[in-house]
Amino acid sequence: MGPGGNRGWLLRLVIAFSFAQGAVSMARPAVSYRALALGADERAIGVIAGVYALLPLFAAVPLGRRTDHGRCAPLLPVGVVLISGGCALSGLADSLWAMAIWSGVMGLGHLCFVIGAQSLVARQSAPHEQDRNFGHFTIGASLGQLVGPIAAGALIGGSDMAGTSALALLVAGAGGAVALTSLWRIESRTTSKSPVERADRIPVQRILRARGVPAGIFVSLSVLSATDILTAYLPVVGEHRGIAPSVIGVLLSLRAAATIACRLVLTPLLRLLGRSLLLTVTCLLAAVLCAGIALPAPVWVLALMLAALGFCLGVGQPLSMTTVVQAAPDGARSTALALRLTGNRLGQVAAPATAGLVAGIAGVAAPFVMLGGLLFLSAGVALRSPAKPTGESGEPVVPRRFGVTLGRKSED
């Protein structure tokens, strides 16, 4: 089945991604709580969160090369197996070193799944469908981010923090495995060779020089770093401020719900402001809101800030995804997406480690001020980026409608 055909594969992909992302979103705060119960301090939490992205940092580009040459079939099920195994084994681990290792396995599984899924969407979508289909894809991840923290918060708590957090990780592993039921033969449509798949390998430097690619990578890195540190450090802030884990779970899910709401109205927002201005405004607002989390505000104010922050962060990922795809040379789109993911994982390695250092020196709320600075820089990059990405020929690539409507509802 060629691009633009039956979209049953997209619905199944979104369902699978919802379960896989839900498992990861449930496991990330559970890992933080279990590490705290095992005696971790703020620095150790930052290291464990960084290891989650360390293996993917080195694996992304080789996996992207593989998918550009039509060998992406195993990535989705392998990714699910690694996610589920990493979650479950994190729950069984009894040392911080073991938790860091299994967190890295979980991160590698997430990378495999995302690269395989993004490549599938790019291959199976006609050019005028890419914006819409990537929008559907990002909503799938947001649904997982919505449910995962609530489930974690419902299971974690009480006097036995180590036991309840371990249970949450085991449940996350089981939930992630459910994604396999939607992946049966989902990539069978992509096995035929095309001229693009047989094309010579395009150097990474040439991809990175394509106008629009670096800006898309940096904006994506900043937004994902904000989401990642928020997930890892809000439980630590809650512990210091006496906020129950169940409330922290609701707050994280409120952020995810606001992100979904943003993506449902992305099309009118783009019509009103345009791509560059929309990215700039939302990154600026997100910078202010991230810094505001450092203030000792009551829970209801924190909830309002997180809802607004989630709405602003909802713009960066889908817009950066389509910007990179449309700006990349033909025959290197999966590699360009992998480079974007490499940037994401670089941020996920550096940002938590830096956040751990900052938290150890200036307090647990200080990483959110650091995030505000990073998002402020990304706003400047977005302002200077081209409104319309250019392709290999230098001609503008004009995207069709972007976003989704509620009737078409099928992602971090």
NUPA-975499 format. One line per 8 residues: for each residue x, y, z negated of C-alpha. Coordinates in nm, 2 decimals, padded with zeros to 4 digits. Example, Ala and Ser with C-alpha at 12.3 -4.5 7.8 and 13.67 -1.06 7.14 Angstrom:
REM residues 2
01.23,-00.45,-00.78 ~ 01.37,-00.11,-00.71 .
REM end
This chain:
REM residues 412
00.00,00.00,00.00 ~ 00.15,00.33,00.11 ~ 00.14,00.67,-00.06 ~ -00.20,00.82,-00.11 ~ -00.37,00.48,-00.13 ~ -00.58,00.32,-00.40 ~ -00.51,00.49,-00.73 ~ -00.58,00.18,-00.95 .
-00.21,00.15,-01.00 ~ -00.20,00.50,-01.15 ~ -00.47,00.43,-01.40 ~ -00.30,00.11,-01.51 ~ 00.03,00.29,-01.53 ~ -00.12,00.56,-01.75 ~ -00.28,00.30,-01.98 ~ 00.06,00.12,-02.01 .
00.24,00.44,-02.08 ~ -00.01,00.54,-02.34 ~ 00.06,00.22,-02.54 ~ 00.44,00.24,-02.48 ~ 00.45,00.61,-02.58 ~ 00.22,00.55,-02.87 ~ 00.45,00.29,-03.01 ~ 00.75,00.52,-02.98 .
00.56,00.82,-03.13 ~ 00.45,00.60,-03.42 ~ 00.80,00.46,-03.47 ~ 00.99,00.79,-03.47 ~ 00.84,00.93,-03.79 ~ 00.82,00.58,-03.95 ~ 01.20,00.55,-03.89 ~ 01.26,00.88,-04.07 .
01.05,00.77,-04.37 ~ 01.21,00.43,-04.38 ~ 01.56,00.59,-04.36 ~ 01.47,00.83,-04.64 ~ 01.35,00.53,-04.85 ~ 01.68,00.36,-04.79 ~ 01.87,00.66,-04.92 ~ 01.94,00.87,-04.60 .
02.00,01.24,-04.63 ~ 01.92,01.51,-04.37 ~ 02.25,01.45,-04.18 ~ 02.18,01.07,-04.16 ~ 01.83,01.14,-04.02 ~ 01.99,01.35,-03.75 ~ 02.24,01.08,-03.66 ~ 01.97,00.81,-03.64 .
01.75,01.04,-03.43 ~ 02.05,01.11,-03.20 ~ 02.14,00.74,-03.15 ~ 01.79,00.70,-03.01 ~ 01.91,00.90,-02.71 ~ 02.28,00.79,-02.69 ~ 02.24,00.47,-02.48 ~ 02.00,00.63,-02.24 .
02.25,00.92,-02.19 ~ 02.49,00.68,-02.01 ~ 02.23,00.46,-01.85 ~ 01.99,00.71,-01.68 ~ 02.18,00.79,-01.36 ~ 02.27,00.42,-01.27 ~ 01.91,00.33,-01.32 ~ 01.80,00.62,-01.11 .
02.03,00.51,-00.83 ~ 01.88,00.16,-00.85 ~ 01.53,00.29,-00.81 ~ 01.63,00.52,-00.52 ~ 01.73,00.20,-00.33 ~ 01.40,00.02,-00.40 ~ 01.50,-00.20,-00.70 ~ 01.27,-00.06,-00.97 .
01.05,-00.37,-01.03 ~ 01.19,-00.49,-01.36 ~ 01.22,-00.16,-01.53 ~ 00.87,-00.13,-01.66 ~ 00.84,-00.47,-01.84 ~ 01.20,-00.46,-01.95 ~ 01.13,-00.11,-02.10 ~ 00.83,-00.24,-02.29 .
01.02,-00.54,-02.43 ~ 01.30,-00.31,-02.55 ~ 01.06,-00.06,-02.70 ~ 00.86,-00.33,-02.89 ~ 01.18,-00.51,-03.00 ~ 01.34,-00.19,-03.12 ~ 01.03,-00.09,-03.32 ~ 00.99,-00.43,-03.49 .
01.36,-00.48,-03.57 ~ 01.38,-00.13,-03.71 ~ 01.11,-00.23,-03.95 ~ 01.31,-00.54,-04.05 ~ 01.65,-00.36,-04.09 ~ 01.77,-00.31,-04.44 ~ 02.06,-00.07,-04.37 ~ 02.10,00.27,-04.20 .
02.35,00.13,-03.95 ~ 02.11,-00.13,-03.84 ~ 01.83,00.12,-03.81 ~ 02.05,00.34,-03.59 ~ 02.13,00.05,-03.36 ~ 01.76,-00.06,-03.32 ~ 01.67,00.31,-03.27 ~ 01.91,00.31,-02.98 .
01.75,00.00,-02.83 ~ 01.41,00.17,-02.86 ~ 01.54,00.47,-02.68 ~ 01.69,00.26,-02.40 ~ 01.36,00.09,-02.35 ~ 01.18,00.42,-02.33 ~ 01.42,00.54,-02.07 ~ 01.38,00.22,-01.86 .
01.00,00.26,-01.87 ~ 01.00,00.63,-01.79 ~ 01.25,00.60,-01.49 ~ 01.05,00.31,-01.35 ~ 00.72,00.49,-01.40 ~ 00.83,00.83,-01.25 ~ 00.99,00.65,-00.95 ~ 00.66,00.47,-00.90 .
00.46,00.79,-00.91 ~ 00.70,00.96,-00.67 ~ 00.70,00.67,-00.42 ~ 00.32,00.61,-00.43 ~ 00.21,00.97,-00.41 ~ 00.17,01.17,-00.09 ~ 00.34,01.51,-00.11 ~ 00.02,01.69,-00.18 .
-00.07,01.44,-00.46 ~ 00.26,01.47,-00.66 ~ 00.15,01.76,-00.88 ~ -00.18,01.60,-00.97 ~ -00.04,01.25,-01.02 ~ 00.25,01.37,-01.23 ~ 00.00,01.57,-01.43 ~ -00.20,01.25,-01.50 .
00.13,01.08,-01.59 ~ 00.22,01.34,-01.85 ~ -00.13,01.32,-02.00 ~ -00.08,00.94,-02.06 ~ 00.23,01.02,-02.27 ~ 00.04,01.29,-02.46 ~ -00.23,01.04,-02.55 ~ 00.03,00.81,-02.70 .
00.18,01.11,-02.89 ~ -00.17,01.19,-03.02 ~ -00.25,00.84,-03.15 ~ 00.10,00.73,-03.27 ~ 00.16,00.98,-03.55 ~ -00.19,00.94,-03.69 ~ -00.15,00.56,-03.70 ~ 00.19,00.61,-03.87 .
00.05,00.85,-04.13 ~ -00.24,00.61,-04.21 ~ 00.00,00.33,-04.29 ~ 00.28,00.51,-04.46 ~ 00.25,00.63,-04.82 ~ 00.22,00.54,-05.18 ~ 00.50,00.42,-05.41 ~ 00.64,00.17,-05.17 .
00.76,00.40,-04.89 ~ 01.01,00.15,-04.76 ~ 00.75,-00.13,-04.73 ~ 00.48,00.08,-04.58 ~ 00.72,00.24,-04.32 ~ 00.84,-00.11,-04.23 ~ 00.48,-00.22,-04.18 ~ 00.42,00.08,-03.95 .
00.72,-00.01,-03.74 ~ 00.61,-00.37,-03.70 ~ 00.26,-00.25,-03.60 ~ 00.42,-00.01,-03.35 ~ 00.61,-00.30,-03.20 ~ 00.30,-00.50,-03.16 ~ 00.11,-00.20,-03.01 ~ 00.38,-00.14,-02.76 .
00.37,-00.50,-02.64 ~ 00.01,-00.44,-02.54 ~ 00.14,-00.23,-02.25 ~ 00.25,-00.55,-02.07 ~ -00.11,-00.64,-02.01 ~ -00.14,-00.33,-01.77 ~ 00.18,-00.39,-01.59 ~ 00.10,-00.72,-01.42 .
00.21,-00.69,-01.05 ~ 00.19,-00.31,-01.08 ~ 00.51,-00.25,-00.88 ~ 00.44,-00.51,-00.61 ~ 00.34,-00.23,-00.38 ~ 00.69,-00.08,-00.38 ~ 00.89,-00.38,-00.25 ~ 00.90,-00.28,00.12 .
01.21,-00.10,00.24 ~ 01.19,00.24,00.39 ~ 01.45,00.46,00.57 ~ 01.49,00.66,00.26 ~ 01.56,00.35,00.05 ~ 01.83,00.25,00.30 ~ 01.99,00.60,00.31 ~ 02.35,00.66,00.20 .
02.40,00.75,-00.17 ~ 02.38,01.12,-00.22 ~ 02.65,01.27,-00.46 ~ 02.53,01.39,-00.80 ~ 02.70,01.73,-00.74 ~ 02.49,01.78,-00.43 ~ 02.17,01.70,-00.62 ~ 02.26,01.94,-00.90 .
02.34,02.22,-00.65 ~ 01.99,02.20,-00.51 ~ 01.81,02.53,-00.60 ~ 01.56,02.46,-00.88 ~ 01.71,02.14,-01.01 ~ 01.93,02.29,-01.28 ~ 01.66,02.52,-01.41 ~ 01.41,02.23,-01.42 .
01.66,02.02,-01.61 ~ 01.73,02.29,-01.87 ~ 01.37,02.37,-01.94 ~ 01.29,02.01,-01.97 ~ 01.58,01.96,-02.21 ~ 01.47,02.25,-02.43 ~ 01.10,02.14,-02.45 ~ 01.18,01.78,-02.52 .
01.44,01.87,-02.79 ~ 01.17,02.08,-02.96 ~ 00.92,01.79,-02.95 ~ 01.18,01.54,-03.06 ~ 01.31,01.74,-03.36 ~ 00.96,01.83,-03.46 ~ 00.87,01.46,-03.47 ~ 01.19,01.37,-03.66 .
01.21,01.66,-03.91 ~ 00.85,01.75,-03.99 ~ 00.83,01.45,-04.22 ~ 01.15,01.58,-04.39 ~ 00.99,01.92,-04.43 ~ 00.67,01.75,-04.56 ~ 00.87,01.57,-04.83 ~ 01.03,01.89,-04.95 .
00.70,02.08,-04.95 ~ 00.49,01.80,-05.10 ~ 00.28,01.74,-04.79 ~ 00.15,01.38,-04.77 ~ 00.26,01.16,-04.48 ~ -00.10,01.12,-04.37 ~ -00.12,01.50,-04.33 ~ 00.21,01.51,-04.15 .
00.07,01.25,-03.91 ~ -00.24,01.46,-03.84 ~ -00.03,01.77,-03.78 ~ 00.19,01.59,-03.53 ~ -00.12,01.45,-03.35 ~ -00.27,01.80,-03.35 ~ 00.03,01.92,-03.16 ~ -00.01,01.64,-02.91 .
-00.39,01.71,-02.87 ~ -00.30,02.08,-02.79 ~ -00.05,01.96,-02.53 ~ -00.33,01.75,-02.36 ~ -00.56,02.05,-02.37 ~ -00.29,02.26,-02.20 ~ -00.25,02.01,-01.92 ~ -00.62,02.00,-01.86 .
-00.62,02.38,-01.79 ~ -00.28,02.39,-01.61 ~ -00.43,02.46,-01.27 ~ -00.61,02.79,-01.37 ~ -00.30,02.90,-01.57 ~ -00.08,02.85,-01.27 ~ -00.32,03.05,-01.05 ~ -00.33,03.33,-01.31 .
00.05,03.36,-01.38 ~ 00.24,03.16,-01.13 ~ 00.51,02.90,-01.21 ~ 00.80,03.11,-01.32 ~ 00.60,03.35,-01.54 ~ 00.40,03.07,-01.70 ~ 00.72,02.88,-01.79 ~ 00.87,03.20,-01.93 .
00.57,03.31,-02.14 ~ 00.51,02.97,-02.29 ~ 00.88,02.92,-02.37 ~ 00.89,03.26,-02.54 ~ 00.58,03.19,-02.74 ~ 00.71,02.84,-02.83 ~ 01.04,03.00,-02.95 ~ 00.85,03.23,-03.19 .
00.63,02.95,-03.32 ~ 00.92,02.71,-03.37 ~ 01.10,02.97,-03.58 ~ 00.78,03.03,-03.77 ~ 00.77,02.67,-03.90 ~ 01.07,02.76,-04.11 ~ 00.85,02.99,-04.32 ~ 00.68,02.83,-04.63 .
00.33,02.87,-04.49 ~ 00.03,02.68,-04.63 ~ -00.08,02.37,-04.45 ~ -00.37,02.54,-04.26 ~ -00.14,02.80,-04.12 ~ 00.11,02.53,-04.03 ~ -00.17,02.35,-03.84 ~ -00.25,02.66,-03.64 .
00.11,02.71,-03.55 ~ 00.16,02.35,-03.44 ~ -00.16,02.36,-03.23 ~ -00.03,02.68,-03.05 ~ 00.31,02.53,-03.02 ~ 00.18,02.21,-02.87 ~ -00.02,02.41,-02.61 ~ 00.30,02.61,-02.51 .
00.52,02.29,-02.50 ~ 00.26,02.12,-02.27 ~ 00.37,02.33,-01.97 ~ 00.74,02.25,-01.95 ~ 00.75,01.88,-01.88 ~ 00.51,01.84,-01.59 ~ 00.63,02.16,-01.42 ~ 00.99,02.07,-01.46 .
00.92,01.72,-01.33 ~ 00.76,01.84,-01.00 ~ 01.02,02.12,-00.96 ~ 01.30,01.86,-00.97 ~ 01.13,01.62,-00.74 ~ 01.05,01.88,-00.48 ~ 01.39,02.05,-00.50 ~ 01.59,01.72,-00.47 .
01.73,01.60,-00.13 ~ 01.53,01.32,00.04 ~ 01.66,00.98,-00.07 ~ 01.77,01.11,-00.42 ~ 01.44,01.19,-00.59 ~ 01.47,00.91,-00.84 ~ 01.83,01.00,-00.91 ~ 01.72,01.37,-00.96 .
01.46,01.25,-01.20 ~ 01.72,01.04,-01.38 ~ 01.95,01.35,-01.40 ~ 01.66,01.54,-01.56 ~ 01.62,01.25,-01.81 ~ 01.99,01.26,-01.87 ~ 01.96,01.62,-01.96 ~ 01.67,01.53,-02.19 .
01.87,01.26,-02.36 ~ 02.17,01.49,-02.39 ~ 01.94,01.73,-02.58 ~ 01.81,01.44,-02.79 ~ 02.17,01.35,-02.88 ~ 02.30,01.70,-02.95 ~ 01.99,01.86,-03.09 ~ 01.92,01.62,-03.38 .
02.29,01.59,-03.47 ~ 02.32,01.97,-03.47 ~ 01.99,01.99,-03.66 ~ 02.12,01.75,-03.92 ~ 02.43,01.97,-03.97 ~ 02.22,02.29,-03.99 ~ 01.97,02.13,-04.23 ~ 02.25,02.01,-04.45 .
02.40,02.36,-04.47 ~ 02.10,02.59,-04.45 ~ 01.80,02.37,-04.56 ~ 01.55,02.14,-04.39 ~ 01.36,02.42,-04.22 ~ 01.66,02.57,-04.05 ~ 01.66,02.34,-03.74 ~ 01.33,02.50,-03.63 .
01.50,02.84,-03.62 ~ 01.77,02.67,-03.40 ~ 01.50,02.54,-03.17 ~ 01.36,02.88,-03.14 ~ 01.69,03.01,-03.01 ~ 01.71,02.72,-02.76 ~ 01.36,02.79,-02.63 ~ 01.44,03.16,-02.60 .
01.73,03.07,-02.37 ~ 01.51,02.84,-02.16 ~ 01.26,03.13,-02.12 ~ 01.55,03.33,-01.96 ~ 01.63,03.04,-01.73 ~ 01.27,03.00,-01.63 ~ 01.24,03.37,-01.55 ~ 01.54,03.35,-01.31 .
01.43,03.02,-01.15 ~ 01.27,03.03,-00.80 ~ 00.89,03.04,-00.81 ~ 00.89,02.79,-00.52 ~ 01.16,02.52,-00.53 ~ 01.36,02.47,-00.21 ~ 01.44,02.15,-00.04 ~ 01.74,02.02,00.15 .
01.67,02.25,00.44 ~ 01.64,02.56,00.23 ~ 01.28,02.62,00.33 ~ 01.04,02.67,00.04 ~ 00.85,02.36,-00.07 ~ 00.50,02.49,-00.16 ~ 00.33,02.27,-00.41 ~ -00.04,02.20,-00.38 .
-00.27,02.22,-00.68 ~ -00.11,02.13,-01.00 ~ -00.27,01.98,-01.31 ~ -00.58,01.78,-01.37 ~ -00.94,01.82,-01.44 ~ -01.14,01.64,-01.70 ~ -01.32,01.44,-01.44 ~ -00.99,01.31,-01.30 .
-00.83,01.22,-01.63 ~ -00.68,00.89,-01.57 ~ 00.29,01.24,-01.96 ~ 00.71,01.38,-02.33 .
REM end
